[in-house]
């Protein structure tokens, strides 16, 4: 079986025959044809099978009120005591309100509110406790803002409660491992992000192994998208996330980031979460998460240059500024 990774470019000087990627700000004329056990082969876009080429080219429908023809920034609001970067900073109603309004003022397109840490080694949080952490933040954010509010949860019960309080996007790092999650999402008709994770947060970094990490993650997400569709969730309401740092070693993360454009072949929007992650500290020699802003910006822009539609970030103002300059200097604006 062949997979096709577009070799993505941006800017206004487009040659004849260039194919717009996902209706967005990037385009390609060639792709890498990938097959298990074989070296990549560069082929012109005209040699990509028609069905796959149409899927790569097709404009992505809005996810809720998010316009997928341009880059969107998702602001992280953790109401947890133990998240890897900002645990305990925003776990009261007052601090959550302040941070939510700051993220909005600094240019967030979507807020992502979470009540359970998914850092390596984290243990499960009971649903009632997770609900108690996130509902006040959702209520406050919704009372002050009409934009998109996401809830970062693996639990259908938590998702249902969050939607009832005004959340309108589900960000599920387990790709709907909870058997009830699909019906919650389908019934509410809200968008969902399906992320790849090998194992669970408690054990995912023990000894991650892949035959071919790029194709293994792609095939897993293809299966999860198909499962979501079988439960009545249309592809137009699904985003996918390769799960950087979730059951991956350093080389796995770099391979996925290098090959990100492959995931456009799923016909879904792509969400990328790399902000302050450990691999950035390893490569950039920054032991503390708070010291990883330069590396976080570099990787975020590298993803946007491959057509990533939603980028999940801690540092909203800095990322918004970096994106504006990238668009101005690269011709990457729509």
C-alpha positions in Angstrom: 0.0 0.0 0.0 1.3 3.5 -0.9 1.0 6.6 1.2 1.7 10.1 -0.2 3.4 12.9 1.7 3.1 16.2 -0.1 6.3 18.2 -0.3 4.8 21.4 0.9 5.7 25.0 -0.2 4.1 28.4 0.4 4.2 31.8 -1.2 2.6 33.5 -4.1 5.0 32.3 -6.9 3.3 29.0 -7.8 4.2 27.0 -10.8 1.6 25.7 -13.2 0.1 22.5 -11.9 0.7 23.3 -8.2 -2.0 21.8 -6.0 -3.4 23.8 -3.1 -3.1 21.7 0.1 -6.4 21.3 2.0 -7.7 24.6 0.7 -5.2 26.5 2.8 -2.1 28.6 2.5 0.3 26.0 1.2 0.7 24.0 -2.0 2.7 21.3 -3.6 3.8 20.0 -7.0 5.4 16.7 -5.8 5.0 14.2 -3.1 7.0 11.4 -1.5 5.5 8.0 -2.1 6.0 5.9 1.0 5.8 2.1 1.2 6.7 -0.1 4.1 10.1 -1.6 3.8 11.0 0.6 0.8 12.8 3.9 0.4 10.7 7.0 -0.4 10.2 7.9 -4.1 9.5 11.4 -5.2 6.6 11.6 -7.7 4.8 14.5 -9.4 1.3 15.4 -8.1 -0.1 14.0 -11.4 1.0 10.5 -10.3 -1.0 10.6 -7.0 -4.2 8.5 -7.3 -7.2 10.7 -8.1 -9.0 9.9 -4.9 -6.1 10.7 -2.7 -5.2 13.8 -4.7 -8.8 15.1 -4.3 -8.6 14.4 -0.5 -5.3 16.3 -0.2 -6.6 19.2 -2.2 -10.2 19.5 -0.8 -10.8 22.6 1.4 -11.4 21.6 5.0 -14.8 22.5 6.3 -14.9 24.8 9.3 -14.6 23.0 12.6 -17.5 24.6 14.5 -16.7 28.3 14.0 -13.0 27.7 13.2 -11.9 28.7 9.7 -9.6 25.9 8.5 -8.4 27.9 5.5 -6.0 29.7 7.8 -3.8 28.8 10.9 -5.6 28.8 14.2 -4.0 29.0 17.6 -5.4 27.0 20.5 -4.6 28.4 24.0 -3.9 25.9 26.8 -5.7 26.4 30.1 -4.9 23.6 32.5 -7.0 23.6 35.7 -4.8 20.8 37.1 -2.4 20.8 40.1 0.2 18.6 38.3 0.5 19.4 34.5 4.1 19.2 33.4 4.5 22.9 32.6 1.9 24.9 34.5 0.3 22.6 37.0 -1.2 24.5 39.9 -1.0 27.9 38.2 -4.6 28.1 37.1 -6.5 25.7 39.4 -8.7 28.2 41.1 -11.7 30.0 39.6 -9.9 33.4 39.9 -6.6 32.3 38.2 -8.5 30.3 35.5 -10.6 33.4 34.7 -7.5 35.6 34.5 -5.6 33.2 32.2 -8.6 32.6 30.0 -9.1 36.3 29.4 -5.3 36.7 28.8 -5.3 34.0 26.2 -8.3 35.6 24.4 -6.8 39.1 24.6 -3.5 37.8 23.2 -5.2 36.2 20.1 -6.5 32.7 20.9 -8.9 31.3 18.3 -9.9 28.5 20.6 -9.5 27.8 24.3 -8.6 24.2 25.4 -9.6 23.6 29.0 -8.3 20.5 30.8 -8.8 19.0 34.2 -6.5 15.9 34.0 -2.8 15.9 33.4 -1.6 13.7 30.6 2.1 14.1 31.3 4.2 11.0 31.3 3.5 9.0 34.5 0.3 10.7 35.3 -2.5 8.7 36.9 -6.2 8.8 36.0 -8.3 11.4 37.7 -11.8 10.3 38.7 -14.5 11.8 36.5 -16.2 13.7 39.3 -13.0 15.4 40.2 -12.2 16.2 36.6 -15.6 17.7 36.1 -15.3 19.8 39.3 -12.0 21.2 38.0 -13.1 22.2 34.5 -16.8 23.3 34.8 -16.0 26.6 36.7 -13.5 27.5 34.0 -15.8 26.7 31.2 -18.6 28.8 32.7 -16.4 31.8 33.3 -14.9 31.6 29.7 -18.3 31.2 28.1 -19.7 34.1 30.1 -16.9 36.4 28.8 -16.3 35.0 25.3 -18.4 33.8 22.4 -15.5 31.9 20.7 -14.7 28.2 20.6 -14.2 26.4 23.8 -12.6 22.9 23.8 -12.4 20.5 26.6 -9.3 18.2 26.8 -10.7 14.9 28.2 -10.6 11.2 27.6 -13.9 10.5 29.4 -17.4 10.6 27.8 -19.0 11.6 31.1 -16.7 14.6 31.4 -17.3 15.6 27.8 -21.0 15.4 28.2 -20.9 17.7 31.3 -18.6 20.1 29.5 -20.8 20.4 26.5 -23.7 21.0 28.8 -21.9 24.1 30.1 -21.0 25.5 26.7 -17.9 23.6 25.4 -18.2 23.1 21.7 -15.1 21.0 20.8 -13.8 17.8 22.3 -10.0 17.2 22.3 -9.6 13.5 23.1 -6.0 12.3 23.5 -7.2 8.7 23.6 -9.0 8.9 20.2 -12.3 7.9 21.8 -11.0 4.9 23.7 -14.0 5.4 26.0 -16.7 3.4 24.2 -19.3 6.1 25.1 -17.4 9.1 23.7 -18.4 8.6 20.1 -22.1 8.8 21.0 -21.6 11.9 23.1 -19.8 13.6 20.3 -22.2 12.4 17.6 -25.3 13.4 19.6 -24.0 16.9 20.4 -22.8 17.4 16.8 -19.6 19.0 18.0 -16.1 18.6 16.4 -13.6 16.2 17.9 -9.9 15.8 17.7 -8.6 12.2 17.7 -5.0 11.9 18.9 -2.6 9.0 18.6 -1.1 7.7 21.9 0.7 4.5 22.4 -0.3 3.2 25.8 -1.7 5.5 28.5 -0.1 8.6 30.2 0.8 6.3 33.1 3.0 4.0 31.0 3.3 5.5 27.5 7.0 6.5 27.8 8.2 3.2 29.2 9.5 1.7 26.0 7.7 3.1 22.9 8.3 1.0 19.8 7.2 1.3 16.1 7.9 -0.5 12.9 7.6 2.7 11.0 6.4 5.5 13.2 5.0 7.8 10.5 3.0 5.1 8.8 2.0 3.3 12.0 0.6 6.6 13.5 -1.1 7.4 10.1 -2.8 4.0 9.9 -3.9 4.1 13.5 -5.6 7.5 13.0 -7.1 6.2 9.8 -8.7 3.4 11.8 -10.0 5.8 14.4 -11.4 8.2 11.9 -13.3 5.3 10.2 -14.6 4.2 13.6 -15.8 7.7 14.3 -17.6 7.9 11.0 -19.2 4.5 11.7 -20.7 6.1 14.8 -22.2 9.0 12.9 -19.4 11.6 13.2 -18.7 13.0 9.7 -15.1 13.4 8.6 -15.7 17.2 8.3 -16.1 17.4 12.1 -12.9 15.4 12.9 -9.4 16.7 13.5 -6.4 14.5 13.9 -3.3 14.9 16.1 -0.1 12.7 15.7 0.4 12.9 19.5 3.9 14.3 19.7 5.4 13.1 23.0 2.6 10.6 23.7 4.3 7.2 23.6 7.2 8.5 21.4 10.9 8.8 21.9 13.0 11.7 20.5 13.5 10.1 17.1 9.8 9.2 16.8 8.8 12.8 17.5 11.3 14.2 14.9 10.2 11.7 12.3 6.5 12.7 12.8 7.3 16.4 12.6 9.3 15.9 9.5 6.5 14.0 7.8 3.5 16.0 9.2 2.0 16.7 5.7 1.3 13.0 5.3 -1.6 13.4 7.7 -3.5 15.7 5.3 -4.2 12.4 3.4 -6.8 11.6 6.1 -9.0 14.4 4.8 -9.2 16.0 8.2 -7.8 19.1 9.8 -4.6 18.6 11.7 -4.0 19.7 15.3 -0.4 19.9 16.6 0.6 20.2 20.2 4.3 20.7 20.8 4.5 23.6 23.2 7.2 23.3 25.9 7.6 19.5 25.4 10.5 17.5 26.6 12.1 16.8 23.2 12.4 20.6 22.7 14.3 20.8 26.0 16.5 17.9 25.0 17.5 19.3 21.6 17.5 23.0 22.7 19.3 22.3 26.1 16.4 23.8 28.1 15.7 21.6 31.2 12.8 23.7 32.5 9.5 23.9 30.4 9.4 27.6 31.0 12.7 28.0 29.1 11.4 26.3 25.9 9.6 29.2 24.2 12.1 29.7 21.4 12.0 26.0 20.5 8.3 25.9 20.8 7.9 28.8 18.4 10.3 27.1 15.9 8.4 23.8 15.9 5.0 25.5 15.8 6.0 27.5 12.7 7.5 24.4 11.1 4.1 22.7 11.5 2.2 25.6 10.1 4.5 25.6 7.1 3.3 22.1 6.5 -0.3 23.2 6.6 -1.3 22.4 10.2 -4.6 24.2 10.8 -4.6 24.2 14.7 -1.6 24.7 16.9 -1.9 24.2 20.6 0.2 26.6 22.6 1.0 27.9 26.1 2.5 31.3 25.1 -0.2 32.9 23.0 1.2 36.4 22.5 4.6 35.2 21.4 3.2 32.6 19.1 0.7 35.1 17.5 3.5 37.5 16.9 5.8 34.8 15.4 2.9 33.6 13.1 2.2 37.2 11.9 5.9 37.6 11.0 6.1 34.2 9.3 3.0 35.0 7.2 4.4 38.4 6.2 7.8 37.1 5.2 6.9 33.8 3.7 3.8 34.7 1.8 2.0 32.1 3.9 -1.1 34.2 4.6 -4.3 33.3 2.8 
